[in-house]
Each structure stands twice: as C-alpha cells, then as structure tokens.
Amino acid sequence: MSKEYEEDKVVKAIVLTLESSKKPMNTVEIQKVLEEIDCPDIPPLLLNRLRLRGVIKGKLDIKQKAWLWWIE
C-alpha cells in the first residue's frame, strides 16, 4: 500500500477518535489508539501537520505538560 493511503487511514482514525471524544485528548492517548493500526509517520508530527492544515485543533497544556487535540 502507498504511504498516502496509509496516512489517509491514520488521519481518518484520528478524526473519528477526536470526534467521538467528549473532551480534548493528549498525544499519548491518541498514540494508544494509533497502535492498533499501522501509522506510517510519527504521531506527534502527524498531529501537528493536521493542526497546521486546520483539520484538528491543538494547544500545549502547561498543567498536563502535553499537547491537547480536539475537533470543533
């Protein structure tokens, strides 16, 4: 399978996970979900790229010392 197809599958999994979540999720929580599928990229880098493209929202939470991700 091509890398683009694999990335599309991972992006869809991320979006569905965040849509079904009642609250923002941190990077570690999302990585646990992605362990179930083959992720062709490093999840934190992929999450940041999706944030920069406007697909998802994200911000650094100082209290948790982690990035939080969500969809509006």
matplotlib code that plots the C-alpha trace (Angstrom):
import matplotlib.pyplot as plt

x = [0.0, 1.1, 2.2, -0.6, -3.3, -1.8, -1.7, -5.4, -6.4, -4.5, -6.0, -9.5, -8.8, -7.5, -10.5, -13.0, -11.3, -11.4, -15.0, -16.1, -14.2, -16.1, -13.0, -9.7, -7.2, -3.5, -0.8, -0.3, -4.0, -4.1, -0.9, -2.6, -5.4, -2.9, -1.1, -4.0, -3.3, -0.1, 0.9, 3.5, 4.5, 5.5, 2.1, 3.2, 4.5, 1.3, -0.9, 1.0, 0.7, -3.1, -3.2, -1.3, -3.7, -6.7, -8.0, -7.8, -7.1, -4.3, -2.6, 0.1, -1.4, 1.1, -0.6, -0.6, 2.8, 1.3, -0.4, -4.1, -6.0, -9.7, -12.1, -14.5]
y = [0.0, 3.5, 5.9, 8.3, 5.6, 4.6, 8.2, 8.7, 5.7, 7.2, 10.7, 9.2, 7.2, 10.4, 12.4, 9.7, 9.3, 13.1, 13.4, 10.7, 12.0, 14.2, 16.2, 17.1, 14.2, 14.4, 13.0, 9.8, 8.9, 9.3, 7.3, 4.4, 4.4, 4.5, 1.5, -0.6, 0.4, 0.9, 4.5, 5.4, 8.5, 9.7, 10.5, 13.8, 15.1, 14.0, 15.6, 18.9, 18.8, 18.2, 21.2, 23.4, 22.3, 23.2, 19.6, 19.5, 21.9, 21.7, 23.6, 23.0, 22.5, 23.7, 21.9, 18.5, 19.2, 17.8, 18.8, 18.5, 17.8, 18.2, 19.0, 21.9]
z = [0.0, -0.7, 2.1, 1.1, 1.5, 4.9, 6.0, 4.9, 7.0, 10.0, 9.5, 9.4, 12.6, 14.3, 13.2, 14.2, 17.6, 18.3, 17.1, 19.5, 22.4, 24.9, 25.8, 24.2, 24.1, 24.7, 22.4, 24.4, 24.4, 20.6, 20.2, 22.1, 19.5, 16.6, 18.0, 16.7, 13.1, 11.1, 11.4, 8.7, 10.4, 13.9, 15.5, 17.2, 13.8, 12.0, 14.6, 14.3, 10.5, 10.8, 13.2, 10.7, 7.9, 10.0, 10.2, 14.0, 16.8, 19.3, 22.0, 24.7, 28.1, 30.7, 33.6, 31.9, 30.1, 27.0, 23.7, 23.7, 20.5, 19.5, 16.7, 16.7]

ax = plt.figure().add_subplot(projection="3d")
ax.plot(x, y, z, "-o")
ax.set_aspect("equal")
plt.show()
